[in-house]
Amino acid sequence: MIVYAITPKKHETAWLRYQLELVGSGVSVISRKLGVSHQAVSNVINGRCHSARIEEEIAKTIGYPSWNEMFRTLRSSS
């Protein structure tokens, strides 16, 4: 079974960046930790592309078990 990553909606990208700031992280911190470009992380947050590794790190950093679970939780509380 193939599981596709949820693509963030426009307002969710701001939420993601804010959540990263709250935990003392950000795009630069994630990119350095994973050894990828700042733009690669930004593209994932903005929904322009998917990377399981980047999505997983963002979700884990914010405190969620997975990228999709993070968005399911966010969307169910709206």
MODELLER restraints for C-alpha pairs under 7 A, 6 or more apart:
rsr = mdl.restraints
at = mdl.atoms
rsr.add(forms.Gaussian(group=physical.xy_distance, feature=features.Distance(at['CA:5:A'], at['CA:68:A']), mean=6.10, stdev=0.5))
rsr.add(forms.Gaussian(group=physical.xy_distance, feature=features.Distance(at['CA:6:A'], at['CA:68:A']), mean=5.70, stdev=0.5))
rsr.add(forms.Gaussian(group=physical.xy_distance, feature=features.Distance(at['CA:7:A'], at['CA:47:A']), mean=5.28, stdev=0.5))
rsr.add(forms.Gaussian(group=physical.xy_distance, feature=features.Distance(at['CA:8:A'], at['CA:46:A']), mean=6.76, stdev=0.5))
rsr.add(forms.Gaussian(group=physical.xy_distance, feature=features.Distance(at['CA:8:A'], at['CA:47:A']), mean=5.49, stdev=0.5))
rsr.add(forms.Gaussian(group=physical.xy_distance, feature=features.Distance(at['CA:13:A'], at['CA:45:A']), mean=5.77, stdev=0.5))
rsr.add(forms.Gaussian(group=physical.xy_distance, feature=features.Distance(at['CA:13:A'], at['CA:46:A']), mean=5.68, stdev=0.5))
rsr.add(forms.Gaussian(group=physical.xy_distance, feature=features.Distance(at['CA:17:A'], at['CA:26:A']), mean=6.73, stdev=0.5))
rsr.add(forms.Gaussian(group=physical.xy_distance, feature=features.Distance(at['CA:19:A'], at['CA:62:A']), mean=6.32, stdev=0.5))
rsr.add(forms.Gaussian(group=physical.xy_distance, feature=features.Distance(at['CA:20:A'], at['CA:26:A']), mean=5.10, stdev=0.5))
rsr.add(forms.Gaussian(group=physical.xy_distance, feature=features.Distance(at['CA:20:A'], at['CA:62:A']), mean=6.18, stdev=0.5))
rsr.add(forms.Gaussian(group=physical.xy_distance, feature=features.Distance(at['CA:23:A'], at['CA:62:A']), mean=6.85, stdev=0.5))
rsr.add(forms.Gaussian(group=physical.xy_distance, feature=features.Distance(at['CA:27:A'], at['CA:38:A']), mean=6.19, stdev=0.5))
rsr.add(forms.Gaussian(group=physical.xy_distance, feature=features.Distance(at['CA:27:A'], at['CA:41:A']), mean=6.12, stdev=0.5))
rsr.add(forms.Gaussian(group=physical.xy_distance, feature=features.Distance(at['CA:27:A'], at['CA:42:A']), mean=6.55, stdev=0.5))
rsr.add(forms.Gaussian(group=physical.xy_distance, feature=features.Distance(at['CA:28:A'], at['CA:38:A']), mean=5.78, stdev=0.5))
rsr.add(forms.Gaussian(group=physical.xy_distance, feature=features.Distance(at['CA:31:A'], at['CA:37:A']), mean=5.62, stdev=0.5))
rsr.add(forms.Gaussian(group=physical.xy_distance, feature=features.Distance(at['CA:31:A'], at['CA:38:A']), mean=5.36, stdev=0.5))
rsr.add(forms.Gaussian(group=physical.xy_distance, feature=features.Distance(at['CA:31:A'], at['CA:41:A']), mean=6.22, stdev=0.5))
rsr.add(forms.Gaussian(group=physical.xy_distance, feature=features.Distance(at['CA:41:A'], at['CA:54:A']), mean=6.55, stdev=0.5))
rsr.add(forms.Gaussian(group=physical.xy_distance, feature=features.Distance(at['CA:43:A'], at['CA:49:A']), mean=5.79, stdev=0.5))
rsr.add(forms.Gaussian(group=physical.xy_distance, feature=features.Distance(at['CA:44:A'], at['CA:50:A']), mean=5.46, stdev=0.5))
rsr.add(forms.Gaussian(group=physical.xy_distance, feature=features.Distance(at['CA:44:A'], at['CA:51:A']), mean=6.78, stdev=0.5))
rsr.add(forms.Gaussian(group=physical.xy_distance, feature=features.Distance(at['CA:55:A'], at['CA:67:A']), mean=5.64, stdev=0.5))
rsr.add(forms.Gaussian(group=physical.xy_distance, feature=features.Distance(at['CA:56:A'], at['CA:66:A']), mean=5.86, stdev=0.5))
rsr.add(forms.Gaussian(group=physical.xy_distance, feature=features.Distance(at['CA:56:A'], at['CA:67:A']), mean=5.86, stdev=0.5))
rsr.add(forms.Gaussian(group=physical.xy_distance, feature=features.Distance(at['CA:59:A'], at['CA:65:A']), mean=6.58, stdev=0.5))
rsr.add(forms.Gaussian(group=physical.xy_distance, feature=features.Distance(at['CA:59:A'], at['CA:66:A']), mean=5.52, stdev=0.5))
rsr.add(forms.Gaussian(group=physical.xy_distance, feature=features.Distance(at['CA:59:A'], at['CA:67:A']), mean=5.17, stdev=0.5))
rsr.add(forms.Gaussian(group=physical.xy_distance, feature=features.Distance(at['CA:59:A'], at['CA:70:A']), mean=6.63, stdev=0.5))
rsr.add(forms.Gaussian(group=physical.xy_distance, feature=features.Distance(at['CA:60:A'], at['CA:66:A']), mean=6.85, stdev=0.5))
rsr.add(forms.Gaussian(group=physical.xy_distance, feature=features.Distance(at['CA:64:A'], at['CA:70:A']), mean=5.67, stdev=0.5))
